[in-house]
Amino acid sequence: RLVTSATPRRDYMDVPVSGEVMGATDATLTFMVGCSSPETFDTIRPLLRRMGRGIIPCGRAGSGSAVKLCNNAALAVQVVVVYVP
């Protein structure tokens, strides 16, 4: 990215992914996006649309990872409930 001002702009994001290899192949991934600003989210959204269907804005940078952790924890509980005799 070219520097266009004397004050550098710092954009931060975390974008955990759900969907495995098949989702990547079929461009059906789901992204949980944490961004430093709404403008950053708007900037990366077109790129994410090319790789997946689900784009979930989660708030500030770091929030995407927190949502992914909660998703994995809920899945783990479901697995234990369904598969433990």
CYANA upper distance limits for C-alpha pairs under 8 A (distance plus 0.5 A):
  3 VAL  CA      8 PRO  CA      7.62
 11 ASP  CA     35 CYS  CA      8.07
 11 ASP  CA     36 SER  CA      6.38
 11 ASP  CA     37 SER  CA      7.99
 11 ASP  CA     40 THR  CA      6.84
 12 TYR  CA     35 CYS  CA      6.29
 12 TYR  CA     36 SER  CA      5.57
 12 TYR  CA     40 THR  CA      8.29
 12 TYR  CA     61 ALA  CA      6.53
 13 MET  CA     33 VAL  CA      7.53
 13 MET  CA     34 GLY  CA      5.83
 13 MET  CA     35 CYS  CA      4.75
 13 MET  CA     36 SER  CA      6.63
 13 MET  CA     40 THR  CA      8.41
 13 MET  CA     60 ARG  CA      8.33
 13 MET  CA     61 ALA  CA      5.36
 13 MET  CA     62 GLY  CA      7.60
 14 ASP  CA     32 MET  CA      8.49
 14 ASP  CA     33 VAL  CA      6.45
 14 ASP  CA     34 GLY  CA      5.66
 14 ASP  CA     35 CYS  CA      7.14
 14 ASP  CA     61 ALA  CA      6.33
 14 ASP  CA     62 GLY  CA      6.35
 14 ASP  CA     63 SER  CA      8.07
 14 ASP  CA     64 GLY  CA      6.34
 14 ASP  CA     65 SER  CA      7.19
 15 VAL  CA     31 PHE  CA      6.50
 15 VAL  CA     32 MET  CA      5.99
 15 VAL  CA     33 VAL  CA      5.12
 15 VAL  CA     34 GLY  CA      6.88
 15 VAL  CA     64 GLY  CA      6.35
 15 VAL  CA     65 SER  CA      7.69
 16 PRO  CA     31 PHE  CA      6.41
 16 PRO  CA     32 MET  CA      6.04
 16 PRO  CA     33 VAL  CA      7.50
 16 PRO  CA     64 GLY  CA      6.70
 16 PRO  CA     65 SER  CA      6.50
 16 PRO  CA     68 LYS  CA      7.04
 17 VAL  CA     29 LEU  CA      7.19
 17 VAL  CA     30 THR  CA      6.25
 17 VAL  CA     31 PHE  CA      5.29
 17 VAL  CA     32 MET  CA      7.04
 17 VAL  CA     68 LYS  CA      8.49
 18 SER  CA     29 LEU  CA      6.35
 18 SER  CA     30 THR  CA      5.59
 18 SER  CA     31 PHE  CA      6.98
 19 GLY  CA     23 GLY  CA      5.15
 19 GLY  CA     24 ALA  CA      7.37
 19 GLY  CA     28 THR  CA      7.53
 19 GLY  CA     29 LEU  CA      5.31
 19 GLY  CA     30 THR  CA      6.76
 20 GLU  CA     24 ALA  CA      6.97
 20 GLU  CA     29 LEU  CA      8.11
 21 VAL  CA     25 THR  CA      6.66
 22 MET  CA     26 ASP  CA      6.53
 23 GLY  CA     27 ALA  CA      6.11
 23 GLY  CA     28 THR  CA      5.16
 23 GLY  CA     29 LEU  CA      5.39
 23 GLY  CA     52 GLY  CA      8.08
 24 ALA  CA     28 THR  CA      6.91
 24 ALA  CA     29 LEU  CA      6.40
 24 ALA  CA     51 MET  CA      7.32
 24 ALA  CA     52 GLY  CA      8.00
 27 ALA  CA     50 ARG  CA      7.41
 27 ALA  CA     51 MET  CA      5.11
 27 ALA  CA     52 GLY  CA      5.09
 27 ALA  CA     53 ARG  CA      7.63
 28 THR  CA     51 MET  CA      7.22
 28 THR  CA     52 GLY  CA      4.67
 28 THR  CA     53 ARG  CA      5.58
 28 THR  CA     54 GLY  CA      7.87
 29 LEU  CA     51 MET  CA      6.94
 29 LEU  CA     52 GLY  CA      4.64
 29 LEU  CA     53 ARG  CA      6.53
 29 LEU  CA     54 GLY  CA      7.00
 30 THR  CA     52 GLY  CA      6.34
 30 THR  CA     53 ARG  CA      6.60
 30 THR  CA     54 GLY  CA      4.74
 30 THR  CA     55 ILE  CA      6.38
 30 THR  CA     56 ILE  CA      8.10
 31 PHE  CA     48 LEU  CA      8.07
 31 PHE  CA     52 GLY  CA      7.98
 31 PHE  CA     54 GLY  CA      6.48
 31 PHE  CA     55 ILE  CA      5.40
 31 PHE  CA     56 ILE  CA      6.50
 32 MET  CA     55 ILE  CA      6.81
 32 MET  CA     56 ILE  CA      5.40
 32 MET  CA     57 PRO  CA      6.72
 32 MET  CA     58 CYS  CA      6.84
 32 MET  CA     64 GLY  CA      5.25
 32 MET  CA     65 SER  CA      7.90
 32 MET  CA     67 VAL  CA      7.45
 32 MET  CA     68 LYS  CA      7.40
 33 VAL  CA     41 PHE  CA      8.28
 33 VAL  CA     55 ILE  CA      7.61
 33 VAL  CA     56 ILE  CA      6.42
 33 VAL  CA     57 PRO  CA      5.42
 33 VAL  CA     58 CYS  CA      6.01
 33 VAL  CA     59 GLY  CA      7.87
 33 VAL  CA     61 ALA  CA      8.31
 33 VAL  CA     63 SER  CA      7.75
 33 VAL  CA     64 GLY  CA      5.22
 34 GLY  CA     57 PRO  CA      6.89
 34 GLY  CA     58 CYS  CA      5.74
 34 GLY  CA     59 GLY  CA      5.65
 34 GLY  CA     60 ARG  CA      5.44
 34 GLY  CA     61 ALA  CA      4.68
 34 GLY  CA     62 GLY  CA      6.04
 34 GLY  CA     63 SER  CA      5.36
 34 GLY  CA     64 GLY  CA      4.96
 34 GLY  CA     65 SER  CA      8.08
 35 CYS  CA     40 THR  CA      6.81
 35 CYS  CA     41 PHE  CA      6.52
 35 CYS  CA     58 CYS  CA      8.49
 35 CYS  CA     59 GLY  CA      6.84
 35 CYS  CA     60 ARG  CA      5.36
 35 CYS  CA     61 ALA  CA      4.74
 35 CYS  CA     62 GLY  CA      8.08
 35 CYS  CA     63 SER  CA      8.48
 36 SER  CA     40 THR  CA      7.18
 36 SER  CA     60 ARG  CA      5.83
 36 SER  CA     61 ALA  CA      5.64
 37 SER  CA     41 PHE  CA      7.11
 37 SER  CA     60 ARG  CA      7.62
 38 PRO  CA     42 ASP  CA      6.73
 39 GLU  CA     43 THR  CA      6.68
 40 THR  CA     44 ILE  CA      6.92
 41 PHE  CA     45 ARG  CA      6.44
 41 PHE  CA     57 PRO  CA      8.37
 42 ASP  CA     46 PRO  CA      8.20
 44 ILE  CA     48 LEU  CA      6.91
 45 ARG  CA     49 ARG  CA      6.64
 45 ARG  CA     55 ILE  CA      8.27
 46 PRO  CA     50 ARG  CA      7.11
 47 LEU  CA     51 MET  CA      7.45
 48 LEU  CA     52 GLY  CA      6.59
 48 LEU  CA     55 ILE  CA      7.73
 49 ARG  CA     53 ARG  CA      6.70
 49 ARG  CA     55 ILE  CA      8.03
 57 PRO  CA     64 GLY  CA      8.21
 58 CYS  CA     63 SER  CA      6.07
 58 CYS  CA     64 GLY  CA      6.04
 58 CYS  CA     67 VAL  CA      7.77
 59 GLY  CA     63 SER  CA      6.23
 59 GLY  CA     64 GLY  CA      7.96
 62 GLY  CA     66 ALA  CA      7.14
 63 SER  CA     67 VAL  CA      6.73
 64 GLY  CA     68 LYS  CA      6.75
 65 SER  CA     69 LEU  CA      6.67
 66 ALA  CA     70 CYS  CA      6.84
 67 VAL  CA     71 ASN  CA      6.63
 68 LYS  CA     72 ASN  CA      6.67
 69 LEU  CA     73 ALA  CA      6.63
 70 CYS  CA     74 ALA  CA      6.65
 71 ASN  CA     75 LEU  CA      6.75
 72 ASN  CA     76 ALA  CA      6.66
 73 ALA  CA     77 VAL  CA      6.86
 74 ALA  CA     78 GLN  CA      6.85
 75 LEU  CA     79 VAL  CA      6.73
 76 ALA  CA     80 VAL  CA      6.80
 77 VAL  CA     81 VAL  CA      6.65
 78 GLN  CA     82 VAL  CA      6.49
 79 VAL  CA     83 TYR  CA      6.31
 79 VAL  CA     84 VAL  CA      8.46
 80 VAL  CA     84 VAL  CA      6.02
